[in-house]
């Protein structure tokens, strides 16, 4: 098959959609399919193509995580997609690039598959800054429901997102397909141990130091402040334990988070490492003893599964979306507030090696469900069904 994938985020830009799209494109190519990715270019300039990625120019939106607002009326990208002659278009986004995807599908008369990655109700604040937020959320619901009804096939990455679509009145058939991950990238044997040792020496991480890792976009809805408060509370109760928190990523909430660390008196224990490339992400998991996140806005939670694939203990704020992935005390741990954060960390640090390994092995069995091969088979099944609708 020939598949054109439209996305608003692609490496070197790092977020869940970028990772999902990158994994999708690579697994399709690995199975012999021809792929063209259409994405915003990461810097200012004209349209250009490198290999199978077409980079479309756009306006930089600093307050929207650095997304690029592309020209929805641009004809050249559509013409290039036309020459590619796709059998199916897979749209990974809603706005700008997503509009180009819908225009291309209509003009070329090919089926369009859409993956609903993001619950936009959680992000209306960045568009309206609290003004008429209720109206904005109502608009998003109507827009999402209408968008789903106009797709040839519709995909959500989790049951939680499917339930959300049903709650807003969508009666579109929904394929639930968790994003696949190439877990081999996260195995210990694929990590440069000398680089790990050098990093620990440079950043004063001793053999006795317990490292907490926060990884992702530093934004208000990611609730990193909740994990930082839990970390500070644990330190206050157990000042004798040598702990450190690494925060990998960047975003509009970084300055606030840095100020919070100062207010809580843990700025000397928390290190902000900034953005890193997608290829470097597995390295940072292997620096950690605990991967923690308090985000409850994830449609799937890729970072949890990446951490589990890296053999790390996951400590997550409870979210029904994670109940199939994290089984408390068996494949990871849940917390709900500062008190339970402290309790769970105490349990984790009290485990012996056998108990820790049982958690890790349980996590391995769970993440196998999200293997890249299972993902590929599910996606291709949807593509074939979409194409049949156009026969």
Residue pairs with C-beta under 8 A, 6 or more apart in sequence:
1 33
1 34
1 87
1 88
1 380
1 383
1 387
2 33
2 34
2 35
2 36
2 84
2 85
2 86
2 87
2 88
3 28
3 33
3 34
3 35
3 36
3 86
3 87
3 88
3 89
3 90
3 383
4 35
4 36
4 37
4 38
4 81
4 84
4 86
4 88
4 89
4 90
4 101
4 104
5 21
5 24
5 25
5 35
5 36
5 37
5 38
5 89
5 90
5 91
5 92
6 37
6 38
6 39
6 89
6 90
6 91
6 92
6 93
6 97
6 98
6 100
6 101
6 104
7 17
7 18
7 21
7 37
7 38
7 39
7 92
7 93
7 97
8 17
8 39
8 40
8 67
8 68
8 92
8 93
8 95
8 96
8 97
8 98
9 15
9 17
9 18
9 21
9 39
9 40
9 67
9 93
10 18
10 21
10 22
10 37
10 39
10 40
10 53
11 18
11 22
11 277
11 278
12 42
12 277
12 278
13 40
13 42
13 66
14 217
14 249
14 275
14 276
14 277
14 278
14 281
15 65
15 216
15 217
16 117
16 179
16 298
16 299
16 300
16 302
16 303
17 92
17 93
17 117
17 118
18 278
19 179
19 278
19 302
20 92
20 115
20 117
20 157
20 179
20 302
21 37
21 39
21 92
22 278
23 179
23 180
23 181
23 182
23 372
23 375
24 90
24 92
24 179
24 180
24 375
24 379
25 35
25 37
25 52
26 182
27 180
27 182
27 372
27 373
27 375
27 376
28 35
28 376
28 379
29 35
29 52
31 376
31 380
34 52
34 84
35 52
36 52
36 53
36 54
36 80
36 81
36 84
36 86
37 52
37 53
37 54
38 54
38 56
38 77
38 81
38 97
38 100
38 101
39 53
39 54
39 55
39 56
39 97
40 55
40 56
40 57
40 58
40 67
40 68
40 70
40 96
40 97
41 47
41 48
41 55
41 56
41 57
41 58
41 68
42 55
42 68
44 57
44 60
45 57
46 57
47 54
47 55
47 56
47 57
47 74
47 76
47 77
48 55
49 55
49 80
54 77
54 80
54 81
56 68
56 70
56 71
56 74
56 77
56 97
56 100
57 68
57 70
57 71
58 68
58 69
58 70
58 71
58 96
59 68
59 69
59 70
60 66
60 68
61 67
61 68
61 69
63 126
63 252
64 126
65 217
65 219
65 251
65 252
68 96
69 95
69 96
70 96
70 97
70 100
71 96
72 96
72 99
72 100
72 103
74 100
77 100
77 104
78 100
78 103
78 104
78 107
81 89
81 104
81 108
82 104
82 107
82 108
86 108
86 110
87 110
87 383
87 387
88 110
88 111
88 112
88 113
88 383
88 386
88 387
89 101
89 104
89 105
89 108
89 110
89 111
89 112
89 113
90 112
90 113
90 114
90 115
90 383
91 98
91 101
91 102
91 105
91 112
91 113
91 114
91 115
91 151
92 98
92 114
92 115
92 117
93 101
93 117
94 118
94 120
94 143
94 144
94 147
101 112
102 112
102 150
104 110
105 111
105 112
109 390
110 390
111 152
111 153
111 386
111 387
111 389
111 390
112 151
112 152
112 386
113 151
113 152
113 153
113 154
113 155
113 382
113 383
113 386
114 147
114 148
114 151
114 153
114 154
114 155
115 155
115 156
115 157
115 177
116 144
116 148
116 154
116 155
116 156
116 157
116 161
116 165
116 299
117 157
117 299
118 299
119 161
119 164
119 297
119 299
120 140
120 143
120 144
121 137
121 140
121 141
122 221
122 297
123 221
124 133
124 136
124 137
124 140
125 133
125 220
125 221
127 136
128 136
141 168
141 169
144 165
144 168
144 170
145 165
145 168
145 169
145 170
148 154
148 165
148 170
148 172
148 174
149 170
149 172
151 172
152 386
152 389
152 390
153 173
153 175
153 382
153 383
153 385
153 386
154 172
154 173
154 174
154 175
155 174
155 175
155 176
155 177
155 382
156 162
156 165
156 174
156 175
156 176
156 177
156 299
157 176
157 177
157 178
157 179
157 299
157 300
158 176
158 178
158 299
158 300
158 321
159 176
159 321
159 324
160 299
160 319
160 320
160 321
161 299
161 300
162 174
162 176
165 172
165 174
166 174
175 378
175 382
177 375
177 378
177 379
177 382
178 300
178 369
178 370
178 375
179 300
179 302
179 370
179 375
180 370
180 371
180 372
180 373
180 374
180 375
180 376
181 302
181 305
181 306
181 309
181 367
181 370
181 371
181 372
181 375
182 372
183 309
183 367
183 368
183 371
183 372
184 190
185 282
186 282
186 285
186 306
186 309
186 310
187 309
187 310
188 286
188 310
188 311
190 282
191 282
191 283
191 286
192 283
195 283
196 283
196 286
196 287
199 205
199 287
200 206
200 209
200 287
203 244
203 246
203 271
205 211
205 244
205 287
206 242
208 242
209 242
209 243
209 244
210 241
210 242
210 243
210 244
210 289
210 290
210 349
211 243
211 244
211 245
211 246
211 287
211 288
211 289
211 290
212 227
212 231
212 243
212 244
212 245
212 246
212 288
212 289
212 290
212 291
212 292
213 245
213 246
213 248
213 284
213 285
213 287
213 288
213 290
213 291
213 292
213 307
213 312
214 224
214 227
214 228
214 245
214 246
214 247
214 248
214 249
214 292
214 293
215 247
215 248
215 249
215 281
215 284
215 285
215 291
215 293
215 303
216 222
216 224
216 248
216 249
216 293
216 295
216 303
217 249
217 250
217 251
218 224
218 247
218 249
218 250
218 251
218 252
218 253
218 254
218 257
219 251
219 252
219 253
220 252
220 253
221 295
221 297
222 251
222 253
222 293
222 294
222 295
222 297
223 293
223 294
223 295
223 296
223 297
223 317
224 247
224 253
224 257
224 293
224 294
224 295
225 253
225 256
225 257
225 260
225 294
226 294
226 317
227 292
227 293
227 294
227 317
227 341
228 245
228 257
228 260
228 261
228 264
228 266
228 270
229 260
229 264
229 338
230 292
230 294
230 335
230 338
230 341
230 342
230 345
231 243
231 245
231 266
231 269
231 270
231 292
231 341
232 261
232 264
232 265
232 266
233 338
233 339
233 341
233 342
234 241
234 243
234 341
234 342
234 345
235 241
235 243
235 266
235 269
237 342
238 346
241 349
243 269
244 269
244 270
244 271
245 266
245 269
245 270
245 271
246 271
246 273
246 284
246 287
246 288
247 257
247 270
247 271
247 272
247 273
248 273
248 274
248 275
248 276
248 281
248 284
249 274
249 275
249 276
250 274
250 275
254 272
257 272
258 267
258 272
261 267
261 270
273 284
276 284
281 306
282 306
282 310
285 291
285 306
285 307
285 310
285 312
286 310
286 312
288 307
288 312
289 312
289 313
289 348
290 312
290 313
290 314
290 315
290 345
290 348
291 303
291 304
291 307
291 310
291 312
291 313
291 314
291 315
292 314
292 315
292 316
293 301
293 303
293 304
293 316
293 317
294 316
294 317
295 301
295 317
295 319
296 317
296 319
296 321
298 304
298 319
298 321
298 322
299 321
300 321
301 316
301 319
301 321
301 322
301 325
304 314
304 316
304 322
304 325
304 326
304 332
305 325
305 366
305 367
305 370
307 314
308 314
308 325
308 331
308 332
308 360
308 363
308 364
308 366
308 367
309 363
309 364
309 367
311 360
311 363
311 364
312 360
313 332
313 333
313 348
313 356
313 359
313 360
314 326
314 331
314 332
314 333
314 363
315 332
315 333
315 334
315 335
315 341
315 344
315 345
315 348
316 322
316 326
316 332
316 333
316 334
316 335
317 334
317 335
317 336
318 334
318 335
318 336
322 334
324 366
325 331
325 332
325 366
325 367
326 332
326 333
326 334
327 362
327 366
328 334
329 347
329 359
330 358
330 359
330 362
331 359
331 362
331 363
331 365
331 366
332 359
332 363
333 344
333 347
333 348
334 340
334 344
335 341
335 343
335 344
351 359
